[in-house]
């Protein structure tokens, strides 16, 4: 049973989260100061005995616990909160006050992409934190310079100090680096973000941290060369940081960084994808270099990412039941999967797809085109053949297969259908960018059946290269829907064919082809990784695994490390402490996550078996005759009609591109939501118009993985 939180309760919980988060940030602000070193740390360490946690106790309390608290109880909040119904969403019109102004794009620039005022403010605050920290670190260190070699000059000691503190600043970036790519974390929806929209923050933090770490490395190499200590580069100290581990870490990081630059990522995605999986080795050697104390400062991001990544791995090991595929002659295919009715997602969500027959290693994200309200037991994605992987998939599907092995991961998406709050929706797409808007149209079609629902006017602006791509509009009606449903909404479509100056001569158009796949007992419907109570179970995993980690760390430190340090003349190896931390984190996450996942899998399997029993029936034609699993044009007369119902709603322009400024400025509604998905230039052009301030009724949102 899902309890509902009152508005006061939700406001109170959010205030608690805000206070804890602000306190956590203030600790980072105070970290490089004398007050933290001379007052806070000694007092805390005196109260938190080092017997059980060594020198990590203070950092675990100040840096790890606050974020883990927010992540764990944030899951409970997301589960019990009063999820606004679509009618409530619709009644809460987007405000035109300060909050809306801060979310409006203010800068559209190539390196950063589309940036809102709120993002600029937080970026400026983060840069200020880095500058503040560096300045205070240098102020404190210059006041107590330590000569590391006899005869070392003051400027050399200062140069070394600057190089060392650049590494400290890079560590701050690492404290935030993994939050944006933790797809299933509660932290993103708590602040209104999705994994797709927050990717750019990971990119920004990655660039800044790599610049700092490269400067840190080059600085130390120069220092060692100047002071004739180049042998230090290969030192693996037993009592302090390992230099060679840091060198190995940066050697791994540089290829990851270079291949993630826009040119490599767009032109050689597979190279970027492969090298980026070196992050596991990078983390290991990075932690060996910085040690256990600094590891605890960045632990929350890595801990939550590891939980999320392991749960995604467990979900991706299952084979997904592919029901059918609708194939267009223009090289577009819609895959229809089975899903459990308890799986809830919002429009514009994404699903990661792997087809071992095409590539065993490659996973590609696709926008979900279905509506979980309109299609309770199915989930669909639309794929356009644009690369090697998608071309091979298209060939496999059209090669008379009766079954295709597919694995999926997700879906991931927004926590609410916020677009329903607008009076008018403008959906701007280019090419395959139309796919997220298919789910929005289907959701609006469903919501028209709800009482007291005010249907927003929808203006869809589509740009295609060729007129054959217009067939993608057929997907606006689901495979189980009826063409008459599209007439229930106020839909106006402006289609622009950029590479054809006039309408081609009428030719016999190939019909939309439907392919049905045989069910397999080894396949299962798409389900939430941890079942209907996904957030509650995730909160239980986070809290239980973190408490288990603290318990095991205390036992290992007290009964193994502490006796070596205090009862013998030998000092426990500095790097071994970090290895213990990483090992215990992995063990705790794997044990707790596996146990919860297996328990939830049993529940999902029961539901999946019931669904499978209802799906074994052989597909039939409109007159009830049995139909082969692989079929050409669907004889059920469902596929040839949808395009006809769009004729009156669609205006096609040949040989021209849309005039976004004229179209957007002509809209008279007071609240217009503008969503753009497609090529970067198109999204940037639309964002610049909305950022100009000439039309305050426009509220822009970009749907893309790129900047």
C-alpha positions in Angstrom: 0.0 0.0 0.0 1.4 3.4 -1.0 0.9 6.0 1.7 0.5 9.6 0.8 2.4 12.5 2.4 0.7 15.8 3.0 2.1 19.0 1.6 3.4 20.0 5.1 5.1 16.6 5.5 6.8 16.8 2.1 8.0 20.3 2.8 9.4 19.3 6.2 11.2 16.3 4.7 12.7 18.5 1.9 13.8 21.0 4.5 15.6 18.2 6.4 17.3 17.1 3.3 18.3 20.7 2.4 19.8 21.3 5.9 21.8 18.1 5.8 23.1 18.9 2.2 24.0 22.5 3.1 25.8 21.2 6.2 27.7 18.7 4.0 28.7 21.5 1.6 29.8 23.7 4.5 32.2 20.9 5.7 33.8 21.0 2.2 34.1 24.8 2.6 35.7 24.5 6.0 38.0 21.6 5.0 41.0 23.6 3.8 40.9 26.1 6.7 42.9 26.2 9.9 39.7 26.0 11.9 39.0 22.5 10.5 42.5 21.3 11.0 43.2 22.7 14.5 39.7 22.6 16.1 37.1 20.3 14.4 39.3 17.3 13.5 41.1 17.0 16.9 37.9 17.2 18.9 36.1 14.7 16.7 38.9 12.3 16.7 39.1 12.5 20.4 35.5 11.5 20.7 35.5 9.0 17.7 38.2 6.7 19.0 40.5 5.4 16.2 40.4 2.0 17.7 37.6 0.9 15.4 37.9 3.2 12.4 41.5 4.3 12.5 41.9 7.8 11.0 38.8 7.3 8.9 36.2 7.9 11.6 36.0 11.7 11.2 35.8 11.6 7.4 33.1 8.8 7.5 31.0 11.0 9.8 31.5 14.3 8.1 31.7 13.4 4.4 30.1 10.0 3.9 27.2 9.8 6.4 25.2 13.0 5.3 25.0 11.9 1.7 24.2 8.3 2.5 21.4 9.6 4.8 19.9 11.7 2.1 20.2 8.8 -0.4 18.6 6.2 1.8 15.8 8.3 3.3 15.3 10.0 -0.1 14.2 6.6 -1.4 11.6 6.3 1.3 10.4 9.8 0.5 10.1 9.1 -3.2 8.1 5.9 -2.4 5.7 7.5 0.1 5.3 10.9 -1.4 2.0 11.8 -2.8 2.8 11.2 -6.5 0.8 13.8 -8.3 -1.8 12.4 -10.6 -1.9 13.6 -14.1 -4.9 15.7 -13.3 -3.0 17.3 -10.5 0.0 17.8 -12.7 -2.3 19.5 -15.2 -3.8 21.8 -12.6 -0.3 22.9 -11.4 0.5 25.2 -14.3 4.1 26.2 -14.7 4.8 29.3 -12.7 6.2 32.4 -14.2 8.1 33.6 -11.1 11.7 33.4 -10.1 11.8 29.5 -10.2 10.7 29.5 -13.9 13.1 32.3 -14.8 16.0 30.4 -13.2 15.3 27.3 -15.3 15.1 29.3 -18.6 18.2 28.9 -20.8 20.5 31.9 -20.7 23.6 30.7 -22.5 23.9 28.5 -25.6 27.5 27.9 -26.3 29.5 25.1 -28.0 31.6 23.9 -25.1 28.9 23.9 -22.4 25.7 23.4 -24.5 22.4 24.8 -23.3 22.8 26.3 -19.8 20.1 27.7 -17.6 20.5 30.5 -15.1 20.2 28.0 -12.2 23.0 25.9 -13.7 25.2 29.0 -14.1 24.6 29.9 -10.5 25.5 26.5 -9.2 28.5 26.3 -11.6 29.8 29.6 -10.3 29.3 28.5 -6.7 31.3 25.3 -7.4 34.1 27.1 -9.1 34.2 29.5 -6.1 34.5 26.5 -3.8 37.4 25.2 -5.8 39.2 28.6 -5.8 38.4 29.1 -2.1 39.8 25.7 -1.3 43.0 26.1 -3.3 43.6 29.6 -1.8 43.2 28.3 1.8 45.2 25.2 1.2 48.1 27.3 -0.1 47.7 29.9 2.6 48.0 27.2 5.3 50.8 25.3 3.6 52.9 28.3 2.8 52.8 29.3 6.4 54.2 25.9 7.4 56.5 24.9 4.6 58.1 21.5 5.0 61.4 20.9 3.2 61.4 17.4 1.8 65.1 17.4 0.8 68.1 18.9 2.4 69.1 22.0 0.5 65.7 22.4 -1.1 64.9 26.0 -1.9 61.8 27.8 -0.7 60.3 28.3 -4.2 60.8 24.6 -4.9 58.9 23.7 -1.7 56.1 26.1 -2.7 56.0 24.6 -6.2 55.6 21.2 -4.7 52.9 22.5 -2.4 50.9 23.9 -5.3 51.2 20.7 -7.2 50.0 18.7 -4.2 47.0 21.0 -3.5 45.9 20.8 -7.1 45.4 17.1 -6.5 43.3 18.0 -3.3 41.1 20.2 -5.5 40.6 17.4 -8.0 39.5 15.2 -5.1 36.6 17.6 -4.6 35.5 17.1 -8.2 35.6 13.4 -7.6 33.2 13.8 -4.6 30.5 14.8 -7.1 31.7 13.0 -10.3 29.6 9.8 -10.0 26.3 11.3 -8.8 25.1 12.3 -12.3 25.7 8.8 -13.8 24.0 6.9 -11.0 20.9 6.3 -13.1 18.7 4.7 -10.4 19.8 6.9 -7.5 17.3 8.8 -5.4 19.5 11.9 -5.5 18.7 12.8 -9.1 14.8 12.8 -8.8 15.0 14.6 -5.5 16.4 17.6 -7.3 14.3 17.2 -10.4 16.9 15.7 -12.6 17.1 12.6 -14.9 20.1 10.5 -15.8 19.8 11.9 -19.3 19.7 15.5 -18.4 22.5 15.2 -15.8 25.1 13.6 -18.1 26.5 17.0 -18.9 27.4 17.6 -15.3 29.5 14.4 -15.3 31.2 15.7 -18.5 32.0 19.1 -16.9 33.3 17.5 -13.7 35.3 15.0 -15.7 37.0 17.7 -17.7 37.8 19.8 -14.6 39.1 16.9 -12.5 41.3 15.6 -15.4 42.8 19.1 -15.9 43.6 19.3 -12.2 45.0 15.8 -12.0 47.2 16.3 -15.1 48.5 19.5 -13.7 49.1 17.7 -10.4 51.1 15.0 -12.1 53.1 17.2 -14.4 53.8 19.5 -11.4 55.3 16.6 -9.4 57.3 15.3 -12.3 58.8 18.8 -12.8 59.5 19.0 -9.1 61.2 15.7 -9.0 63.3 16.5 -12.1 64.3 19.9 -10.6 65.4 18.4 -7.3 66.9 15.2 -8.8 64.4 12.9 -7.3 63.0 11.1 -10.4 63.3 7.8 -8.6 60.3 9.0 -6.5 58.0 8.4 -9.4 58.3 4.6 -8.9 58.0 4.7 -5.1 55.3 2.6 -3.4 55.6 3.8 0.2 54.4 1.6 3.1 53.7 4.6 5.3 52.3 7.2 2.9 50.8 7.6 -0.6 52.0 5.5 -3.4 53.4 7.6 -6.2 53.5 4.8 -8.8 49.8 4.1 -8.2 49.1 7.7 -9.0 51.1 7.5 -12.2 49.2 4.3 -13.2 45.9 6.1 -12.5 46.8 9.1 -14.6 48.0 6.8 -17.4 44.6 5.2 -17.4 42.7 8.5 -17.1 44.3 10.3 -20.0 43.0 7.9 -22.7 39.6 7.9 -21.1 39.6 11.7 -21.1 40.9 12.1 -24.7 38.4 9.6 -26.2 35.5 11.3 -24.4 36.1 14.6 -26.2 33.3 15.5 -28.5 35.2 14.7 -31.7 36.2 11.2 -30.6 32.8 10.5 -28.9 30.8 11.3 -32.0 33.1 9.9 -34.7 34.5 6.9 -32.8 31.8 6.0 -30.2 32.9 2.4 -29.9 36.5 3.5 -29.0 35.0 5.9 -26.4 32.7 3.2 -25.1 35.6 0.7 -24.7 38.1 3.0 -23.1 35.6 4.4 -20.6 35.2 1.0 -19.1 38.7 1.4 -17.8 37.1 3.4 -15.0 37.3 0.3 -12.7 41.0 0.2 -12.9 41.2 4.0 -12.6 39.2 3.9 -9.3 41.3 1.2 -7.9 44.7 2.9 -8.5 43.2 6.3 -7.6 42.1 5.0 -4.2 45.5 3.3 -3.7 47.2 6.6 -4.4 45.1 8.9 -2.1 44.6 6.4 0.7 41.7 5.4 2.9 41.1 8.8 4.6 40.6 10.6 1.3 38.6 7.7 -0.1 36.1 8.2 2.7 35.6 11.7 1.5 34.5 10.6 -2.0 33.0 7.4 -0.8 29.2 8.3 -1.2 29.4 8.8 -5.0 31.4 5.6 -5.6 29.2 3.6 -3.1 25.9 4.7 -4.7 27.3 4.2 -8.2 28.5 0.7 -7.4 25.0 -0.2 -6.0 23.3 1.2 -9.1 25.8 -0.4 -11.5 25.5 -3.8 -9.9 21.7 -3.8 -9.9 21.8 -2.7 -13.6 24.2 -5.6 -14.3 21.8 -8.1 -12.6 18.8 -6.7 -14.6 20.7 -6.9 -17.9 21.5 -10.6 -17.4 17.9 -11.4 -18.0 16.4 -12.1 -21.5 13.6 -9.8 -22.4 10.4 -11.0 -24.1 10.2 -9.4 -27.5 6.6 -9.6 -28.8 6.7 -8.0 -32.2 8.3 -5.4 -34.4 6.8 -2.9 -36.8 9.0 -2.1 -39.7 8.8 0.9 -42.0 10.3 0.9 -45.5 12.4 4.0 -44.6 14.6 1.9 -42.3 12.8 2.5 -39.0 11.6 -0.3 -36.7 9.5 -0.3 -33.5 10.3 -3.0 -31.0 7.4 -4.0 -28.8 8.4 -5.7 -25.5 6.3 -7.4 -22.9 6.3 -5.6 -19.5 4.7 -6.2 -16.1 1.7 -4.1 -15.3 3.4 -2.9 -12.2 6.2 -1.2 -14.1 5.5 2.6 -14.1 7.4 5.1 -16.2 6.8 8.5 -17.6 7.0 9.7 -21.2 10.5 10.5 -22.6 12.0 7.7 -20.5 14.9 5.8 -22.0 15.6 2.0 -22.3 19.0 0.5 -22.9 18.9 -2.4 -25.5 21.4 -5.2 -26.2 21.1 -7.7 -29.0 23.7 -10.4 -28.7 23.1 -11.5 -32.3 24.3 -8.0 -33.4 26.9 -7.3 -30.7 27.3 -9.0 -27.3 29.0 -5.9 -25.7 27.2 -2.9 -27.1 24.3 -1.3 -25.2 22.4 1.5 -26.9 19.9 3.9 -25.3 16.6 4.5 -27.0 13.6 6.7 -26.0 10.5 4.8 -25.0 7.7 5.5 -27.4 4.9 3.8 -25.5 2.7 5.0 -22.6 2.5 2.8 -19.6 -1.0 4.0 -19.0 -2.2 3.4 -22.5 -0.3 0.1 -22.9 -0.2 -1.5 -19.5 1.5 -4.8 -20.6 3.8 -3.5 -23.4 6.8 -1.2 -23.8 8.0 0.1 -27.2 11.1 1.8 -28.5 11.6 3.2 -32.0 15.0 2.7 -33.7 16.2 4.4 -36.9 19.0 2.8 -39.0 21.7 5.4 -38.7 24.8 3.4 -37.7 26.4 0.0 -38.1 24.6 -1.5 -35.1 21.2 -0.3 -36.1 21.7 -1.4 -39.7 22.6 -4.9 -38.5 19.6 -5.0 -36.2 17.2 -4.0 -39.1 18.6 -6.7 -41.3 18.2 -9.3 -38.5 14.6 -8.4 -37.9 13.7 -8.4 -41.5 15.4 -11.8 -42.2 12.4 -14.0 -41.3 13.5 -14.7 -37.7 10.9 -16.3 -35.5 12.7 -15.3 -32.2 15.3 -12.7 -31.3 17.3 -12.8 -28.1 17.2 -9.3 -26.5 18.3 -7.9 -23.1 17.2 -4.6 -21.7 18.1 -2.2 -18.9 15.8 0.4 -17.5 13.6 2.3 -18.2 15.0 5.5 -16.7 13.2 8.8 -16.9 11.6 11.8 -15.2 9.7 11.4 -12.0 6.5 13.2 -13.2 4.7 14.1 -16.4 5.5 17.8 -16.0 4.7 18.6 -19.6 1.0 18.2 -19.0 1.0 21.4 -17.0 1.4 23.6 -20.0 -1.5 25.1 -22.0 0.3 24.5 -25.2 3.1 22.0 -26.2 5.5 22.7 -29.0 7.4 19.5 -29.9 10.4 20.3 -32.1 12.1 17.2 -33.6 14.7 16.4 -36.3 14.8 13.0 -37.8 14.7 10.3 -35.2 14.3 13.0 -32.6 10.5 12.5 -33.0 10.6 9.3 -30.9 10.3 10.8 -27.4 7.3 12.8 -28.6 5.5 9.7 -29.7 5.2 8.7 -26.0 4.0 12.2 -25.1 1.2 12.1 -27.8 0.2 8.6 -26.6 0.0 9.8 -23.0 -2.1 12.8 -23.9 -4.4 10.5 -25.9 -4.9 8.4 -22.7 -5.4 11.4 -20.5 -8.2 12.7 -22.7 -10.3 9.8 -21.3 -9.8 11.1 -17.8 -12.5 13.3 -16.3 -11.8 17.1 -15.9 -8.7 16.9 -18.1 -7.9 20.0 -20.1 -6.2 18.8 -23.2 -3.2 21.0 -24.1 -2.9 22.1 -27.7 0.0 20.3 -29.3 2.1 21.7 -32.2 4.5 19.2 -33.6 7.3 20.6 -35.8 9.1 17.7 -37.6 12.1 18.0 -39.9 12.9 15.0 -42.1 15.4 14.6 -44.9 13.1 12.6 -47.2 9.4 12.3 -47.5 9.5 8.5 -46.8 10.4 9.4 -43.2 6.9 10.8 -42.8 5.8 7.2 -42.3 7.2 7.6 -38.7 4.0 9.5 -37.9 2.2 6.1 -38.1 3.8 5.2 -34.7 1.8 7.9 -33.0 -0.9 5.3 -32.7 0.2 2.2 -30.8 -0.1 -1.3 -32.2 -3.1 -2.0 -30.0 -4.7 1.4 -30.5 -7.3 2.7 -33.0 -6.7 5.5 -35.5 -9.8 7.4 -34.2 -8.0 8.1 -30.9 -5.7 10.6 -32.5 -8.6 12.9 -33.3 -9.4 13.4 -29.6 -6.5 15.8 -29.2 -5.7 19.2 -30.6 -2.8 18.1 -32.8 -1.2 20.3 -35.5 1.8 18.8 -37.3 4.2 20.9 -39.4 6.4 18.6 -41.4 9.5 19.9 -43.3 11.2 17.8 -46.0 14.6 19.4 -46.3 16.1 17.4 -49.2 13.1 17.3 -51.6 11.9 20.5 -53.2 8.5 19.0 -54.3 6.3 16.2 -53.5 7.4 13.0 -55.3 5.2 11.4 -57.8 2.6 9.0 -56.3 4.1 5.6 -56.1 2.9 2.3 -54.6 4.0 2.7 -51.0 5.1 -0.4 -49.2 2.8 -1.1 -46.2 4.0 -1.0 -42.7 5.2 -4.5 -41.9 4.4 -6.3 -38.6 6.6 -9.1 -37.4 5.5 -11.3 -34.5 8.0 -13.4 -32.6 7.5 -16.7 -30.9 7.5 -16.6 -27.1 10.3 -18.4 -25.2 10.1 -19.8 -21.7 13.6 -18.3 -21.0 12.3 -14.8 -21.7 10.7 -12.5 -19.1 8.8 -9.3 -19.3 10.5 -6.0 -18.5 10.0 -5.2 -14.8 11.3 -2.8 -12.2 14.7 -4.2 -11.0 13.4 -4.4 -7.4 9.7 -4.8 -8.2 6.8 -2.4 -7.6 8.3 -1.2 -4.3 11.6 -0.3 -6.0 12.4 2.8 -4.0 11.8 1.1 -0.7 14.0 -1.8 -1.5 16.7 0.5 -2.9 16.6 2.5 0.4 17.0 -0.7 2.3 20.0 -1.8 0.1 21.7 1.6 0.6 21.2 1.7 4.4 21.9 -2.0 5.0 25.0 -2.2 2.9 26.5 1.0 4.4 25.8 -0.1 7.9 27.3 -3.5 7.1 30.4 -1.8 5.7 30.8 0.3 8.9 30.4 -2.9 11.0 32.9 -4.9 9.0 35.4 -2.0 8.8 35.2 -1.6 12.6 35.8 -5.3 13.1 38.7 -5.5 10.7 40.3 -2.3 12.1 39.9 -3.3 15.8 40.9 -6.9 15.6 43.3 -7.0 12.7 44.8 -3.6 11.8 44.9 -2.1 15.3 47.0 -4.9 17.0 49.6 -4.6 14.2 49.9 -0.9 14.6 50.1 -0.8 18.4 51.4 -4.1 19.6 54.4 -4.5 17.3 57.1 -2.2 15.8 55.6 -2.8 12.4 53.2 -0.3 10.9 50.3 -1.6 8.8 50.8 -0.9 5.1 49.2 2.4 4.0 47.8 0.9 0.7 46.4 -2.2 2.4 44.0 0.0 4.4 42.6 1.3 1.1 42.4 -2.2 -0.3 40.4 -3.3 2.7 38.0 -0.3 2.2 37.4 -1.2 -1.4 37.0 -4.9 -0.7 34.5 -4.4 2.1 32.5 -1.9 0.0 32.2 -4.4 -2.8 31.4 -7.3 -0.5 28.7 -5.4 1.3 27.1 -4.1 -1.9 27.2 -7.5 -3.6 25.8 -9.4 -0.7 22.9 -7.1 0.1 22.0 -6.2 -3.5 22.1 -9.8 -4.6 19.9 -11.0 -1.7 17.3 -8.2 -2.3 17.4 -8.7 -6.1 16.8 -12.5 -5.9 13.9 -12.0 -3.5 12.3 -9.5 -5.8 13.0 -11.6 -8.8 10.9 -14.4 -7.4 7.9 -12.0 -7.2 8.5 -10.7 -10.7 8.8 -14.3 -12.0 5.3 -15.1 -10.7 3.8 -12.1 -12.3 5.8 -12.8 -15.5 4.5 -16.4 -15.7 1.0 -15.1 -15.5 1.7 -12.7 -18.4 3.3 -15.3 -20.5 0.3 -17.6 -20.2 -1.8 -14.8 -21.7 0.6 -14.2 -24.6 1.0 -17.7 -26.0 -1.9 -17.4 -28.3 -1.0 -17.3 -32.0 -1.6 -14.0 -33.7 -4.7 -13.9 -35.9 -6.0 -11.8 -38.8 -9.0 -9.5 -38.6 -11.3 -12.4 -39.7 -9.9 -14.7 -36.9 -7.7 -16.8 -39.2 -4.3 -17.9 -37.8 -1.4 -15.9 -39.1 2.3 -16.9 -39.3 4.6 -15.6 -36.7 6.6 -13.7 -39.4 4.2 -11.7 -41.5 4.3 -9.0 -44.1 1.6 -6.4 -44.3 -0.7 -6.9 -41.3 -4.0 -8.3 -42.5 -5.7 -7.0 -39.4 -6.2 -3.6 -41.2 -4.6 -1.7 -38.3 -1.5 -0.5 -40.0 -2.8 1.0 -43.3 -5.2 3.5 -41.6 -3.2 5.6 -39.1 -1.5 7.7 -41.8 -4.8 8.7 -43.3 -6.0 10.2 -40.0 -2.9 12.5 -40.0 -3.6 14.0 -43.4 -5.9 16.8 -42.2 -3.7 17.5 -39.1 -0.4 17.6 -41.1 1.0 20.3 -43.3 4.0 19.3 -45.3 6.6 21.8 -46.5 9.1 20.6 -49.2 12.6 22.1 -49.7 12.5 24.4 -46.7 13.4 24.4 -43.0 11.2 25.6 -40.1 11.3 29.3 -39.1 11.4 28.6 -35.4 11.3 32.3 -34.4 8.1 33.0 -36.3 6.4 29.8 -35.2 7.2 30.3 -31.5 6.5 34.0 -31.4 3.1 33.5 -33.0 1.9 31.4 -30.1 -0.6 33.3 -27.9 -1.0 31.0 -25.0 0.4 32.3 -21.7 2.2 29.0 -20.8 3.9 27.2 -23.7 6.2 24.3 -23.2 8.9 23.9 -25.8 10.6 20.5 -26.1 13.3 19.9 -28.6 15.0 16.7 -29.6 17.3 16.1 -32.6 20.5 17.6 -34.0 22.5 19.8 -31.7 22.3 22.9 -34.0 18.5 22.6 -34.1 18.2 22.3 -30.3 20.6 25.3 -29.8 18.6 27.5 -32.3 15.4 26.8 -30.5 17.1 27.4 -27.1 18.4 30.7 -28.2 15.0 31.9 -29.2 13.6 30.9 -25.8 16.6 32.5 -24.0 16.2 35.8 -25.8 13.5 36.9 -23.3 11.3 38.3 -26.1 8.6 35.7 -25.4 8.3 35.1 -21.6 5.6 32.5 -22.2 8.1 30.0 -23.6 9.5 27.3 -21.3 12.3 25.3 -23.0 13.5 21.8 -22.3 16.1 19.8 -24.3 16.0 16.0 -24.7 19.4 14.7 -25.5 22.5 12.9 -24.2 24.8 15.4 -25.8 25.5 19.1 -24.9 
